Amino acid sequence: EKNYYDTQPIISYVNNKPFCLVHNGNIKIIEVFKRYHDINSLNSETDTAILSQYFVKELERGYTVTDIIKNVIINIDGAYSIIIHYDNNVYAFRDSLGMRPLSYTIQEDMICMSSESSVYKDINFNNEIIEINPGEILKINDKGIVSLGQYRYHNRTVKQASCGLEYAYLSNDNSIFNNILIKDARYNFGISLWQEEEYQEYIQNNYNDFVVSYIPNTAIYSAKGYSDACGLDLVEVVGVNFKDRTFIISNQEDRIKALLNKFTIKNVTNKRKLILIDDSIVRGNTLIIIVFKLLMSNLFDEIYIRSASPPIRYEDYMGIDIPTRQELIANYTINKKIYLYLSINNEKLKDTVILDRIICNNKKYVIYLSKNSNEETIPIYT
């Protein structure tokens, strides 16, 4: 029942007219905003529901939709794309930094808007894709599309600061963000990975022993870029049982359980050295589970982990919900390398295992994460 009230669009009624709001993103100060404006979000505590109730309250006080949107953009910090329908008008706007995508396309007398531009071709809209500018307000009705101007949060001077994870993970391969096709960006990430490869000479000298793969599926184009750049075969070593995105699960225990069921290891190559391309390093949950399953499979003697985007080291309140640095695996580093510690039968191994080059053997492992081998370690999965 709770999920029902969180389902978008959020629909309310103002002056006997339906008010509909859809939202993609995250508004970090929404609780402060809620208390300040004395908003009762009724059956839902999501930022979308709270924002919708704010619009309803202000409309009932006599303000126009345009004035309320201006106030939102200027006074609310967050990463968001929002579409509103009220009184035979549609309004569309983005946060003033353009962190989240929002675009539209026109075909004959129809307009389609989405934060994933890949959807347009799925419904046979094949004309030009127009991205709404950061902080811009569009008004659409039977007279056409009108821009009502651009506005900035607290008049900040920074013009744009898009979310890098849109390119690495969040967006569909076939979407466009800031006039860049996502799969092209990911492919170029892979080429850059090979150009920066620490073990390039070793890989070239042992060319026939190596193969490239990827996790998750959003890393396919980065793995292809890496594979094309170095000439190694690209194969699917890690199978995906379901496509749900585990990073949105609210607690760590449930995330780990979901990941254990999500991935399987495929025996698709006789090569014993694996270069595994990940799309990003955040909490490291996916990476740890995959490494564990690869070790248990005994299919590879060496595993090399490569990330298509820089590790995330700091809190994120703008869409991925990372409230603390402690949950980010990149903060457990020595000399800029991420360390995992393995134990056999509860006895910790003397030698550390570096996440970017893992030498395997046929033993049963327990995976630990710690800053160094002298500290008490935290079991991740046994």
Secondary structure, 3 states (H helix, E strand, C coil): CHHHHHCCCEEEEECCEEEEEEEEEEECCHHHHHHHCCCCCCCCCCHHHHHHHHHHHHHHCCCCHHHHHHHHHHHCCEEEEEEEEECCEEEEEECCCCCCCCEEEEECCEEEEECCCCHHHHCCCCCCCEECCCCEEEEEECCEEEEEEECCHHHCCCCCCCCHHHHHHHCCCCCEECCEEHHHHHHHHHHHHHHCCCCHHHHHHCHHHEEEEEECHHHHHHHHHHHHHHCCCECCCEEECCCCCHHHCCCHHHHHHHHHHHEEECCCCCCCEEEEEECCCCCCHHHHHHHHHHHHHCCCCEEEEEECCCCCCCCECCCCCECCHHHCHHHCEECCEEEEEEEECCEECCCCEECCEEECCCCCCEEEECCCCCCCCEEEEC
